[in-house]
Amino acid sequence: MNRREFLTVSTGLAVCGMLNFGRRSVYGASDAVVSKPPNIIVVFTDDMGYADLGVQGQLDDIKTPHIDQMAREGVRFTDGYITAPQCSPSRAGLITGRYQQRFGFGHIPDTPLSRDEVTIAQYLKPAGYTSGMVGKWHLDPTIISHSWAERQEEEVPKRPNGTLIVPFQLERKYYPQEFGFDEYYMGEMRRYWANYDLEGNDLAADGEEIMDDTYRLEIQTDAALAFIKRNHNTPFFLYLNYFAPHTPLEATEEYLERHPGDMPTRRRYALAMTSAMDDGIGKIMEVLQQNGIDENTLIIFTSDNGAPLKLSMVDSPIDTDPGGWDGSRNDPLVGEKGMLTEGGIRVPYVARWKGVLPEGLVYKEPVSSLDIAATAVAVAGLEKPSVLDGVNLIPYLTGDATGAPHETLFWRFWTQSAVRKGNWKYITVGDQAEFLFDLGTDEHEKVNLLEAHPEIVAELRQELEAWANTLQNPVGVPTGSLNPQEVGWYNHHLGTSLSNH
């Protein structure tokens, strides 16, 4: 079902009154009765490693009391995955609920998100949701969206170095409002595109530019709070995308002073930025409580990929190396952003829905960011569209469903492909290397069991190939030469001797 077909069918369902918000059987809490569907908040951080929540219990320099509170009052997923080790494709997967390679979105140059795709915001419209988007979008055309540019009727101009100059009238066709978001405060640093202000007042209905020199994470929190206050009387979906701890690193003295002691400067900035986001989560939970909607709001917190360690976490000067290590950590996982090892795709993942989800549950089965769309549709009382690749997680968390939500999870990025089935994980890197890991052991991705279990390798390789043959751009499992980054990552983190020849 494409976007146009979905919008036609879903509008018909809403008009016919086929939505039912009586008992929460679709939620997995059959005895609870609600008068309206729950609000849904998805908090998506940027380049935040697995270790960097206090509740993960990996490092003692983290201070995230409010997110830790979310976990104590809800669920912490030990094995939460994103669909790509890079921001744009992982965002495309989360917001559509589909493996993004199904529609040819494998990496950043594949931006923008096709206008034929349907987002969570659009899926929720028949249930009467108002949807808001705040912060980093990164699904519009970029300076390297060459494939998209070649498909335009008019030539997209280029700079002397070959990068694109995307005209605003074209760029704007891929902003959040074109994908079902009613309200938006889109931006990363100082420049935002918004149709409401931080005091909650309306701006131009089709958006206007806002320039603001305030600290970026406080702007993004304030925009989220304004959206909630504007819409607390109706069901809402808020997609809050903090631009942190992604570089360029920046923090105010208030947050830096919370992390004294001897440590790398980049680490201090990452901790400070994480503290700023954590404060924002605390303010969000406070405003939910003030408006009497705390127990009717599902909040999900996760990251778009693992931390970019830049191999050895060099503490280079933040003012002369803006693209270096972001100060975040992936302990105890192997690898980093860009890799299909756990350090690139296994991320912090927490969900809280007071009165529905059990408190303090540590859930150890693999789950995916794909599950967010499927869960949102279910709790809104809507039928799951057949195109969604995720699973409604609520019954698994409440005990109304048994077993694991997924038999297998798949990944493909650049020349890397991977599949996880149970505790077994198989990775292939071009035609140069294969790995089989048992994630249920202490060695996890430190010991390659490829030769010890040829029958498992054959089974997983066959399942991976079958999945990859349903994808686009390209079809199948990639082979051929690796790029220099892949060579460096795998040789450094897994001790291989790969080359890009």
N, C-alpha and C positions, 0 to 999 in steps of 0.2 A: 504494500500500500504506500503510494507516494504522498507527499505533503498535501496536495490538492484533494486527493481522494479522502485522506484522513479528516481534513477540515470539514468536508461535506458530510461525511458519515457522523462525525462527532457532534456537529451542530444538530443533526437530525435526532440523535439520541437525547440530547439535552431538551429539545423542543417536545419530544414525546414523553418526557418525564420518566425516563427509565432508570434514573439514579436513585439509589436507596441508601440513606444514611441512618438506618435503624441500628440493628445489632452489628457489632464489629466482627462478624465471622470472617470477613476477608482480612482482618488485621491479625487474627489469631488470638483474640481475647473475646470469646463469644458471649461472656456475661456482661460486658460493658455496653452501656447504651449512650449514644451521643446525639446531640441535637444538630450538630453540623460537623463536616469533615475537619480533620485537624489541620492546623497550619504546618507548613514544612519549611525548615531552614536548612540549607546546605552551605556549610562553611568550607571553602576550598583554599588551602594555603599553597604557596609557590616555592618549590625546591626545599621542602622541609623533610629532613631525614627521619628514619624510623625511631631513632633514639630520643628525639627531642620533644618528648612530653614527660613530665615527672612520673606519671602513672605507668610509663613503660618500664621504669625501674632499671634503666641501663646506665645512666650517668647522674652524678649528684650535684651538678651545677645548674640543673634546669629548675625554673620556677614558673610553673603553670597551674596555680591553684584552682582556677575556674574550670579549665578543661579537665583537670583531675577530678573536680567535683562532678562534671558531666559523666565521667566514667563511673564514679561511685554511685551515682543516681541512675545509671543506665548500663550500657554494654561497652566493653572494650574488646575489639577484635584483634587477636594476636596475628592473624594471617589475612590482613586486608590488602587487596591489590588494586593497582591502577592498571589501565589498559595499554599504557605506553610509558617509556622512560623519558618523555619529553612533553613539554607543556601543551602545545596546540592539539596534537592528536589525543592526548589524554582528556583534554577538555571536551573535544568533540565526542569521545566515547561516553563520558559522564552525562552530558546534557542531552544526548539522543538516546542513551540506553542501548546502543548498538556498538559492536566492534567496528571501530571507525574505518578499518580497512575494507569493510563491506561496501563502502561508498568512496573508496579510493583516497582516504585521508590517512596517509602513513606517517608523514612528518611535516615540519613547519612549512616547507615550500608548497604543500598541498592546500594551504589556506587559499580562499576562505571556505567556511562551511557552506555546503551547497544549500541553496534556498529550497531545494526539494526535500531536505531532511526535516523531520519533526522533532521538536524539543520537548522537554518536560513541561515547560510553560504552556505549550500548545496542547499537549495531552490533557492538562488539568483544566482547560477552559470550560469544557462541558459541565464540570462540577462546580463552576462559579468562582474559581480562584482568581485573585488578582496576583500577578507575578511581578517581581522586582529583581533587577540585576544591579549589583554594586561591585566596583573594582575592575580587575583585569578581565577582559573579554578574550582577546587574542584569537578570535575566529573570523576576523575581517581580513581583507587582502593586506599583504605586507610587501616590502620592497623586493622580496624574492619569490613572489607568487607568479612565476613566469608562465606556468601552464594555464592558469586562470586568465592571464593577460592575453595569451594567444587566442582565447576563445571569445574575446570581446569584439563587438562590431566595430568599435573605433580603436585605433592604436593607442595603447597606454604608453606615455612618454618614458624615456629612460635617461638616467644620468650617464656621464662619460664612463663610469666604472661598470655600467650594465644594470645597476639596480633600478627598480621601477619608481616612478613618481605617480602614485595612485591618486587620481583626481578625487576630490572630496565627494562629488556627486555619485561616484561609483563605490567608494569606500562605504558610504553611508547606507547603501543598499544591504549591507551585511552586519549592521549594528543590531543590538538586542531587540529593538522594537520591531524588527522584521522577522523575529523568531518567537513572537508571542509574549514578549515582556511588555507589560503595561507601563511600568515605571522603571527608570534606570538612572544610575549615577556612575557612568562608565569611565574608567581611567585608572592610571597606575601611579603617577607621580604628582604632577602639578596641573595638568590639563585634563578636564573632564567634559563629558557630553551628558547632559542631564535634562530631565523634564520636571524636576522638582528641586528645591534647594534644601540646605541642611537644617533650616527652621521648619521644613515641612510645607512650604508654600509652592504653589504651582508655578512652573516656568512654561516656556513655549511648548505646546502640545507635542510637536515633533522634535523637541530638543533644542538646546542651545549650549554654546561653549562656556565653561566656567574655568577661570584660572585661579588657583589657590595655592599660596606658599606655605600653608599649614602642613604639619607632619603627615605624610601620606596615610599612615595607618590610622591616625585619629580621624582623618577625613573619611576614610572608608567605614570606620565604626559609626561615625556620626550619620553618614548617609544610610546605613542599615537601620539605625535607631529611628531616623526620620520616617523611613518607609514603614516600619512596624507601627509607629504611632499614627500614621496616616490610614492604616489599613487594619487596625486591630479588631474592628467590628465585623469583618468579613474574612472568610478563609483566604489565606495568602500563601504564596510560595516565594521565598527569598533565596536568591542565589548570590551569596557573598563571597567574593574572590579577593582575599587579601594578597597584596603584592609584597610578600615577605615569606621567608628571609632571603628571597632572590636578590642578587646584586642589581644595581649598586646599593651597597650597604649604607644605611643611615639610621640614626637614632638620636633622640633628645637626651640631655643629661639626666632627666628624671629616670629613664629606663636604663641607661648605662650605669648609673649609681647603684642599681639593684644588684649588680654583678661585679663586686670588687674582687681583688685577689689577682694572683699571677696566672695569666692565661693568654693565649694568642688574641691579638686585637680583633681579628675577624670572628673569633669565637664569641668575644664579648658583645660584638654588634649583633650577631645572630641571636644570642640570648636576650639582648635588649629588645630586638624586634619581635621575638616570640612573646616576651612579656607584654608588649603593646597589644599584640593580637589577643593574648589571654585576658587582658583587661577589657578588651572589646567584647569577648564572650561573656565575661561577668556582667557587663552593662546590658547586654542583650537579655540574659536570663533575668536580670533585675526588672527591665521594662516589661518583659512577658508577665512577670509576677504582678507588677503594678497594675497591669491592664486585665488581670484575671484570666489570662490565657496560657499560663505556664503549663498546666496539665493537659492542654489540648494542642500542644506543639511538639512535633517531632523535629529534633535537631540532629544533624549528621555532620561530623567533622572529619576531614581527611586532607591529604596532600596530592598534588598533581604528579609527583614523581619523587624519587629519592634524592638525597643531597648530592650536589656536584662536588666531589672531593678534589677534583683536579689532580688525581692520583695520590699525592702525598700530603694534602692539606697544608700547602705552603702559606705562611702568614705574610703574604705580600702586602705592601701599602695599599690601603683602600682607595686612596686618591690618585694613584698612578696605575692601578691594575683593577679597573672596575669589574672585569669579568672573571676574577679569580674565584677561589673557594669561597662559598657563602657563609662559612662558619658552622654549618649544620653537620650532623653526624648520623651515620647509619648503623652504629653498633647494635648487635653483634653480627650484622649481615655482611655478606661479601659483595663488593662492587659499589657502583655509584650511578648517578643519573646518566642515561644513555646506554646502559647495559641491561640485558634481560636476566642477569643474576638478581638475587633478592634485594640487594642494595639499590637497584634501579627502579624496582616496581612494587616492592612491599613497603607500605607506608602506614603512618598513624591512622587509625580508623576508630571512631567513637560514635555511638548513637545514644540518645536520651529521649524518652517519652514517658514522663512520669505517670504512674498509674497503669501503664500498659506494658512497658518493657520491665523485666526484672532488674532490681537494683544490684549493682556490683557484679554482674555476670561477666566472666572472662570467656569469650567464645573463641574456640580454637579451630573450627573448620574454616577452610578458605572461602572468602567472600570477595566480591569485586565491586568496583565503582559502577559497573553496569547495573548492579542491583538497586541503585538509588532510584532510577527511573521506574523500574518495575514495582518497587515498594511504594513510591509516591502515588502511582496510578491506583494501586490496590487500596491504600488507606483513604484515597479520595472516593472510593466506592465505584470505581470504573473497571471495566473489563480490560484485561491485559492485551494490548495489540500484539499480534503474532510476530511482528518484526523485532520485538525487544529480545535481547539476548540475556538479560538479567533475570533475577528471581526475587519475588517478594520475600524479604527476610523475616518479617514479623512472626509468622508461625514457627519458624525455626528457633527464634529467640524466646518465645513464650512457651515452647514445649508442645504446641499443637501440631507440629510436623516433625517427623523423625528423620534421621540420616543427615547427610550433608546437602547443602543447597546446590552444589555443583559436583558432577562427576569429574569434569575436566575444565580447566581454564587454559586459554591460549594467548600467545603474544607473537607479534612480528614487528620488527623495527630494523630499518636499514638491511643489513645482510644477516641479521640474527632472527631466529625463531625459537619458540619455547612452548612447552606444554607441561602442565602440572595435573597429575591424577593421583589422588590420595596423597601420600608423602613422596611419591616419585616425581622427579622433575627432569625433563630432557631438554637440552639446549643444543642447537646447531648454529654454528657461526660460518656462514658462507659454505664453501666446500673444504674448509681447512680444519675444522675441529668439531667434535661432538662431546657432550658431557651427559652423564647420568648421575643425579644426586638423590640421596635419601634425606629429605628435609626433616624427618622424624628423629634423626640422630644428632648428637652434639657436633659432629663434623659437618653437617648440612652440606654446604657447597665448597668444602675444603678438601673433599676426597672424591675423585671421579671414579664411579663404579661401572663405567661403560663396559669393560671387558668381563666383569664378574656376572653381569645379568643381560646377556644378549637377547633373551626372549622378551624382557621388559623393554629394551631399546627398540626392538622391532615393532612391538605393539604401539608404543608411544609415537614412534616415527610415522607409522601408518595413520594414526589418528590426527597427528599434526598435518600431514599431507592432505588428508581429506578435508580438514577445516580450511587450510590455505587455498585449496582449489575453489572455495566459495568466495574468495576475496577478489579485489581489483587492485591494479596498479602496484605490483604485478599480480597475476594469478599464480598461486603456488608458493612453495618455499624458496626464498631467494638463494642463489648460489653465486659463485664468482668472487671477484676481488673484494677485500674489505677496505674500508676507508682508514686513513691513518689514526683517527680517534679510536676506532674499534680495536685496531692492532695494539695501541698503547694501553687501553683499558684491560684487555684480556691478558696481555703479557704481564702487566703489573699485578693485577689482582688474582689471577689464576695460575701464573707462572708458566704460561704457554710460550711458544716461539712462533707466533703467527707473523705474517708479513702482508703487505698490500700489493703483492706482485702475483 
